[in-house]
Amino acid sequence: MAGFLVAPMMPALVLAGVVLAAGGDSQTLGYAALAGYISYPFALFVGLPAFLFMRRKRWDGVRAYALAGLALGLTFLALFVGLAGFDGDAADPAWLNLLSNLAVMLPFVLACAVVSSVVFWLIARPDLQRV
């Protein structure tokens, strides 16, 4: 349970650290809150089924969780691209601007996903709970 409470905070914390290191102000820290707002539902609807699947397959090492983090990050980006482009001409310009910066977002999203997955692994330690 603690893993599902703490791990989704990682993208928000990483983003807050990057924003502060880049000299951002409190207004740009709002993006960190947005990252947390997005991370928790994603963890519930995508991360939890991934965890249950991995537990059933007994994929419980840190390497498996890091690779799952990469896969979840790519899934998030695919969903983001699909939803942002779904509205077509009526799409919000801010979302389209983010979409145009996908090359910049890709490493950041993947890094956040891997960090979240590894933090979850460190808390849950599924490798120690073998039956």
Secondary structure as GFF3:
##gff-version 3
##sequence-region A 1 131
A	DSSP	alpha_helix	2	6	.	.	.	ID=ss1
A	DSSP	three_ten_helix	7	9	.	.	.	ID=ss2
A	DSSP	alpha_helix	10	21	.	.	.	ID=ss3
A	DSSP	alpha_helix	30	42	.	.	.	ID=ss4
A	DSSP	pi_helix	43	47	.	.	.	ID=ss5
A	DSSP	alpha_helix	48	57	.	.	.	ID=ss6
A	DSSP	alpha_helix	62	86	.	.	.	ID=ss7
A	DSSP	three_ten_helix	88	90	.	.	.	ID=ss8
A	DSSP	alpha_helix	93	100	.	.	.	ID=ss9
A	DSSP	alpha_helix	102	124	.	.	.	ID=ss10
A	DSSP	three_ten_helix	126	128	.	.	.	ID=ss11
###
